[in-house]
Amino acid sequence: MQKPKIDEKLKLLTDFGETEAICTEVGDDPARSEGVLLKVMARGPFETGQQCWIIDRDGSKIGAAVQNVFKQTIDSEVTLSTVLPA
């Protein structure tokens, strides 16, 4: 999986099922050497510390942790921390 681009749709698999997200920001994670922070807009009851999967187009899964959740209307701005494979 490559770093997603702004406005790219992502599929997330969480405790409450599969949901779609739209990438709004991509940055380096200062806490991890090869880590990536993804800010996405998604629907669902996300909580800080929650684990989820990002599902790539080929069906492979990359683990991610919810770092921050900012609730807006129906959607939430969710910050995910992950390490993308090279």
DSSP file (Angstrom, degrees, kcal/mol; ACC not computed):
  #  RESIDUE AA STRUCTURE BP1 BP2  ACC     N-H-->O    O-->H-N    N-H-->O    O-->H-N    TCO  KAPPA ALPHA  PHI   PSI    X-CA   Y-CA   Z-CA
    1    1 A M              0   0    0      0, 0.0     2,-0.2     0, 0.0    55,-0.0   0.000 360.0 360.0 360.0 134.2    0.0    0.0    0.0
    2    2 A Q        -     0   0    0      1,-0.1     3,-0.1    82,-0.0    84,-0.0  -0.556 360.0 -77.8 -93.8 164.3    1.3    3.4   -0.9
    3    3 A K        -     0   0    0     -2,-0.2    -1,-0.1     1,-0.1    23,-0.1  -0.420  57.2-118.1 -58.2 130.1    0.6    6.6    1.1
    4    4 A P        -     0   0    0      0, 0.0     2,-0.2     0, 0.0    -1,-0.1  -0.297  24.1-125.0 -69.0 158.8   -2.9    7.7    0.2
    5    5 A K    >   -     0   0    0      1,-0.1     3,-2.0     4,-0.1    18,-0.3  -0.640  37.4 -80.3 -99.2 160.4   -3.5   11.0   -1.4
    6    6 A I  T 3  S+     0   0    0      1,-0.3    18,-0.2    -2,-0.2    -1,-0.1  -0.351 119.1  17.1 -58.2 139.0   -5.8   13.8   -0.2
    7    7 A D  T 3  S+     0   0    0     16,-3.4    -1,-0.3     1,-0.3     2,-0.2   0.453  91.8 140.1  72.9   4.5   -9.5   13.1   -1.1
    8    8 A E    <   -     0   0    0     -3,-2.0    15,-2.7    15,-0.2     2,-0.3  -0.574  54.1-121.8 -76.0 139.6   -8.7    9.4   -1.7
    9    9 A K  E     -A   22   0A   0     -2,-0.2     2,-0.3    13,-0.2    13,-0.2  -0.649  30.2-170.3 -82.7 137.2  -11.3    6.9   -0.4
   10   10 A L  E     -A   21   0A   0     11,-3.2    11,-2.8    -2,-0.3     2,-0.5  -0.912  17.4-136.6-123.5 152.8  -10.2    4.3    2.1
   11   11 A K  E     -AB  20  55A   0     44,-0.7    44,-3.0    -2,-0.3     2,-0.4  -0.953  21.6-165.2-110.2 126.5  -12.0    1.3    3.5
   12   12 A L  E     -AB  19  54A   0      7,-3.3     7,-2.7    -2,-0.5     2,-0.5  -0.899  10.7-154.4-113.1 140.6  -11.7    0.7    7.2
   13   13 A L  E     +AB  18  53A   0     40,-2.6    40,-2.4    -2,-0.4     5,-0.2  -0.970  29.8 161.7-112.8 120.1  -12.5   -2.4    9.1
   14   14 A T  E >   -A   17   0A   0      3,-2.6     3,-1.7    -2,-0.5    38,-0.1  -0.641  56.8 -85.6-128.1-178.6  -13.4   -1.8   12.8
   15   15 A D  T 3  S+     0   0    0     36,-0.3     3,-0.1     1,-0.3    37,-0.1   0.804 128.8  49.9 -59.8 -29.6  -15.2   -3.4   15.7
   16   16 A F  T 3  S-     0   0    0      1,-0.3    -1,-0.3    29,-0.0     2,-0.2   0.255 122.6 -97.5 -97.2  12.6  -18.5   -2.0   14.4
   17   17 A G  E <   -A   14   0A   0     -3,-1.7    -3,-2.6     2,-0.0     2,-0.3  -0.643  62.1 -25.3 111.6-165.8  -17.9   -3.3   10.8
   18   18 A E  E     +A   13   0A   0     -5,-0.2     2,-0.3    -2,-0.2    -5,-0.2  -0.682  59.0 171.7 -90.7 138.8  -16.6   -1.9    7.5
   19   19 A T  E     -A   12   0A   0     -7,-2.7    -7,-3.3    -2,-0.3     2,-0.3  -0.985  28.4-121.1-143.9 153.9  -16.8    1.8    6.8
   20   20 A E  E     -A   11   0A   0     -2,-0.3    23,-0.6    -9,-0.2     2,-0.3  -0.699  27.8-173.4 -94.8 149.5  -15.6    4.2    4.1
   21   21 A A  E     -AC  10  42A   0    -11,-2.8   -11,-3.2    -2,-0.3     2,-0.5  -0.957  18.5-138.1-137.6 155.1  -13.3    7.1    4.9
   22   22 A I  E     -AC   9  41A   0     19,-1.9    19,-2.3    -2,-0.3     2,-0.3  -0.977  25.1-125.3-117.0 126.8  -12.0   10.0    2.9
   23   23 A C  E     + C   0  40A   0    -15,-2.7   -16,-3.4    -2,-0.5    17,-0.3  -0.538  33.6 168.8 -72.7 126.3   -8.3   11.0    3.5
   24   24 A T  E     +     0   0A   0     15,-3.4     2,-0.3     1,-0.4    16,-0.2   0.604  64.9  13.4-112.0 -18.7   -8.0   14.7    4.4
   25   25 A E  E     - C   0  39A   0     14,-1.6    14,-2.7   -20,-0.1     2,-0.4  -0.975  55.6-164.2-159.2 143.1   -4.4   14.9    5.5
   26   26 A V  E     + C   0  38A   0     -2,-0.3     2,-0.3    12,-0.2    12,-0.2  -0.999  24.7 149.6-131.5 131.6   -1.2   12.8    5.3
   27   27 A G  E     - C   0  37A   0     10,-2.3    10,-3.1    -2,-0.4     2,-0.2  -0.955  46.3 -86.1-152.5 171.2    1.9   13.3    7.5
   28   28 A D  E     - C   0  36A   0     -2,-0.3     8,-0.3     8,-0.2     5,-0.1  -0.594  38.5-125.2 -81.0 143.8    4.8   11.6    9.2
   29   29 A D    >   -     0   0    0      6,-1.9     3,-1.3    -2,-0.2     6,-0.4  -0.815  14.3-159.3 -89.4 112.7    4.3   10.2   12.6
   30   30 A P  T 3  S+     0   0    0      0, 0.0    -1,-0.1     0, 0.0     3,-0.0   0.700  89.1  61.5 -66.8 -17.0    7.0   11.8   14.9
   31   31 A A  T 3  S+     0   0    0      1,-0.1     2,-0.4    -3,-0.0    -2,-0.0   0.673 107.2  44.1 -82.7 -17.2    6.5    8.9   17.4
   32   32 A R  S X  S-     0   0    0     -3,-1.3     3,-0.7     1,-0.1    -3,-0.2  -0.982  75.5-134.4-131.5 141.2    7.6    6.2   14.9
   33   33 A S  T 3  S+     0   0    0     -2,-0.4    -1,-0.1     1,-0.2    -4,-0.0   0.889 108.7  19.8 -62.6 -41.0   10.5    6.2   12.5
   34   34 A E  T 3  S+     0   0    0     -6,-0.1    50,-0.5     2,-0.1    -1,-0.2   0.151  99.7 130.0-112.6  18.1    8.5    4.9    9.5
   35   35 A G  E <   - D   0  83A   0     -3,-0.7    -6,-1.9    -6,-0.4     2,-0.4  -0.328  41.1-155.5 -77.7 155.9    5.1    5.8   10.8
   36   36 A V  E     -CD  28  82A   0     46,-3.3    46,-2.3    -8,-0.3     2,-0.5  -0.988   6.0-148.2-129.9 137.4    2.4    7.7    9.0
   37   37 A L  E     -CD  27  81A   0    -10,-3.1   -10,-2.3    -2,-0.4     2,-0.5  -0.937  15.6-168.9-104.9 125.9   -0.5    9.8   10.4
   38   38 A L  E     -CD  26  80A   0     42,-2.8    42,-3.4    -2,-0.5     2,-0.6  -0.964   8.3-158.6-115.2 125.7   -3.6    9.8    8.3
   39   39 A K  E     +CD  25  79A   0    -14,-2.7   -15,-3.4    -2,-0.5   -14,-1.6  -0.919  24.9 172.2-101.8 124.5   -6.4   12.2    9.1
   40   40 A V  E     -CD  23  78A   0     38,-2.9    38,-3.1    -2,-0.6     2,-0.5  -0.902  35.1-129.1-131.1 157.0   -9.7   10.9    7.6
   41   41 A M  E     +CD  22  77A   0    -19,-2.3   -19,-1.9    -2,-0.3     2,-0.3  -0.945  46.1 153.1-103.5 124.6  -13.4   11.8    7.7
   42   42 A A  E     -CD  21  76A   0     34,-2.4    34,-3.2    -2,-0.5     2,-0.4  -0.958  40.0-120.2-148.4 162.2  -15.4    8.7    8.6
   43   43 A R        +     0   0    0    -23,-0.6    32,-0.1    -2,-0.3    31,-0.0  -0.861  62.2  69.5-107.0 143.2  -18.7    7.6   10.2
   44   44 A G  S    S-     0   0    0     30,-0.5     2,-1.8    -2,-0.4    -2,-0.1  -0.608  89.4 -64.2 135.9 166.1  -18.9    5.5   13.2
   45   45 A P        +     0   0    0      0, 0.0     2,-0.1     0, 0.0    -2,-0.1  -0.479  61.3 176.9 -83.5  69.4  -18.3    5.4   17.0
   46   46 A F        -     0   0    0     -2,-1.8     2,-0.3    -4,-0.1    -2,-0.1  -0.451   8.1-167.0 -74.6 146.5  -14.5    5.8   16.9
   47   47 A E    >   -     0   0    0     -2,-0.1     3,-2.0    21,-0.1    19,-0.2  -0.986  30.9 -97.7-134.1 145.0  -12.5    6.0   20.2
   48   48 A T  T 3  S+     0   0    0     -2,-0.3    19,-0.2     1,-0.3     3,-0.1  -0.370 111.9  23.9 -58.4 134.6   -9.0    7.0   20.9
   49   49 A G  T 3  S+     0   0    0     17,-3.2    -1,-0.3     1,-0.3    18,-0.1   0.217  89.1 138.4  92.2 -13.9   -6.8    3.9   21.3
   50   50 A Q    <   -     0   0    0     -3,-2.0    16,-2.9    16,-0.1     2,-0.3  -0.342  48.2-134.0 -64.9 143.2   -9.1    1.7   19.2
   51   51 A Q  E     + E   0  65A   0     14,-0.2   -36,-0.3    -3,-0.1     2,-0.3  -0.779  32.8 161.8 -97.2 143.5   -7.4   -0.6   16.7
   52   52 A C  E     - E   0  64A   0     12,-2.7    12,-2.6    -2,-0.3     2,-0.4  -0.923  31.3-117.0-149.3 175.7   -8.7   -0.9   13.1
   53   53 A W  E     -BE  13  63A   0    -40,-2.4   -40,-2.6    -2,-0.3     2,-0.6  -0.941  10.1-145.4-119.4 140.6   -7.6   -2.1    9.7
   54   54 A I  E     -BE  12  62A   0      8,-2.8     8,-2.2    -2,-0.4     2,-0.6  -0.939  22.6-145.5 -98.9 123.5   -7.1   -0.2    6.5
   55   55 A I  E     -BE  11  61A   0    -44,-3.0   -44,-0.7    -2,-0.6     6,-0.2  -0.817  11.1-146.3 -96.8 120.5   -8.1   -2.4    3.6
   56   56 A D    >   -     0   0    0      4,-3.1     3,-2.0    -2,-0.6   -46,-0.0  -0.280  30.3-100.4 -77.7 167.2   -6.1   -2.0    0.5
   57   57 A R  T 3  S+     0   0    0      1,-0.3    -1,-0.1     2,-0.1    -2,-0.0   0.817 124.1  54.2 -58.4 -32.3   -7.5   -2.3   -3.1
   58   58 A D  T 3  S-     0   0    0      2,-0.1    -1,-0.3     1,-0.0     3,-0.1   0.435 122.9-105.2 -84.3   2.5   -6.0   -5.8   -3.4
   59   59 A G  S <  S+     0   0    0     -3,-2.0    -2,-0.1     1,-0.3    -1,-0.0   0.308  75.5 137.2  94.3  -8.6   -7.7   -6.9   -0.1
   60   60 A S        -     0   0    0     -5,-0.1    -4,-3.1     1,-0.1     2,-0.4  -0.358  45.9-134.6 -70.4 155.0   -4.6   -6.8    2.1
   61   61 A K  E     -E   55   0A   0     -6,-0.2     2,-0.5    -3,-0.1    -6,-0.2  -0.907  14.6-165.2-117.7 139.3   -5.0   -5.3    5.6
   62   62 A I  E     -E   54   0A   0     -8,-2.2    -8,-2.8    -2,-0.4     2,-0.1  -0.990  25.4-125.1-121.7 125.4   -2.7   -2.8    7.3
   63   63 A G  E     +E   53   0A   0     -2,-0.5    20,-0.5   -10,-0.2     2,-0.3  -0.377  32.6 177.1 -70.1 146.6   -3.2   -2.3   11.1
   64   64 A A  E     -E   52   0A   0    -12,-2.6   -12,-2.7    18,-0.1     2,-0.4  -0.982  20.4-141.2-146.7 155.2   -3.8    1.2   12.4
   65   65 A A  E     -EF  51  81A   0     16,-2.2    16,-2.7    -2,-0.3     2,-0.6  -0.954  24.2-119.3-119.7 139.8   -4.5    2.8   15.8
   66   66 A V  E     + F   0  80A   0    -16,-2.9   -17,-3.2    -2,-0.4    14,-0.2  -0.675  31.9 175.7 -77.8 118.9   -6.9    5.7   16.4
   67   67 A Q  E     +     0   0A   0     12,-3.3     2,-0.3    -2,-0.6    -1,-0.2   0.781  64.2   1.1 -92.7 -33.1   -4.9    8.6   17.8
   68   68 A N  E     - F   0  79A   0     11,-1.1    11,-2.7   -21,-0.1     2,-0.4  -0.992  55.5-158.3-158.1 146.6   -7.5   11.3   18.0
   69   69 A V  E     - F   0  78A   0     -2,-0.3     2,-0.5     9,-0.2     9,-0.2  -0.993   5.1-175.2-132.9 126.9  -11.2   11.7   17.3
   70   70 A F  E     - F   0  77A   0      7,-2.6     7,-3.3    -2,-0.4     2,-0.3  -0.959  22.3-141.9-121.4 110.3  -12.9   15.1   16.6
   71   71 A K  E     + F   0  76A   0     -2,-0.5     2,-0.4     5,-0.2     5,-0.2  -0.554  24.9 171.8 -78.9 128.8  -16.7   14.7   16.2
   72   72 A Q        -     0   0    0      3,-2.2    -2,-0.0    -2,-0.3     0, 0.0  -0.990  56.6 -56.2-130.6 141.4  -18.4   16.8   13.7
   73   73 A T  S    S-     0   0    0     -2,-0.4    -1,-0.1     1,-0.2     0, 0.0   0.168 115.5 -26.5  24.7-124.6  -22.1   16.4   12.7
   74   74 A I  S    S+     0   0    0     -3,-0.1   -30,-0.5   -31,-0.0    -1,-0.2   0.842 132.1  67.2 -80.9 -35.0  -22.5   12.8   11.5
   75   75 A D  S    S-     0   0    0    -32,-0.1    -3,-2.2    -4,-0.1     2,-0.4  -0.462  70.5-146.7 -86.8 157.2  -18.9   12.4   10.5
   76   76 A S  E     -DF  42  71A   0    -34,-3.2   -34,-2.4    -5,-0.2     2,-0.8  -0.949  15.0-130.0-120.2 144.3  -15.8   12.3   12.7
   77   77 A E  E     -DF  41  70A   0     -7,-3.3    -7,-2.6    -2,-0.4     2,-0.5  -0.864  36.3-170.5 -90.1 114.2  -12.4   13.6   11.9
   78   78 A V  E     -DF  40  69A   0    -38,-3.1   -38,-2.9    -2,-0.8     2,-0.6  -0.915  17.2-151.5-115.3 129.1  -10.2   10.6   12.9
   79   79 A T  E     -DF  39  68A   0    -11,-2.7   -12,-3.3    -2,-0.5   -11,-1.1  -0.897  18.1-166.6-100.0 120.9   -6.4   10.6   13.1
   80   80 A L  E     -DF  38  66A   0    -42,-3.4   -42,-2.8    -2,-0.6     2,-0.5  -0.862   9.2-153.3-108.8 140.2   -4.9    7.1   12.4
   81   81 A S  E     +DF  37  65A   0    -16,-2.7   -16,-2.2    -2,-0.4     2,-0.3  -0.953  31.4 145.2-111.8 130.6   -1.4    6.0   13.1
   82   82 A T  E     -D   36   0A   0    -46,-2.3   -46,-3.3    -2,-0.5     2,-0.5  -0.961  45.8-125.3-153.6 167.5    0.1    3.3   11.0
   83   83 A V  E     -D   35   0A   0    -20,-0.5   -48,-0.2    -2,-0.3   -20,-0.1  -0.982  29.3-147.3-119.6 116.5    3.3    1.9    9.4
   84   84 A L        -     0   0    0    -50,-0.5   -81,-0.1    -2,-0.5   -82,-0.0  -0.641  22.9-109.4 -85.0 138.5    2.8    1.3    5.6
   85   85 A P              0   0    0      0, 0.0    -1,-0.1     0, 0.0   -23,-0.0  -0.325 360.0 360.0 -64.6 148.4    4.8   -1.5    4.1
   86   86 A A              0   0    0    -84,-0.0    -2,-0.0    -2,-0.0   -84,-0.0   0.490 360.0 360.0 -69.9 360.0    7.6   -0.5    1.7
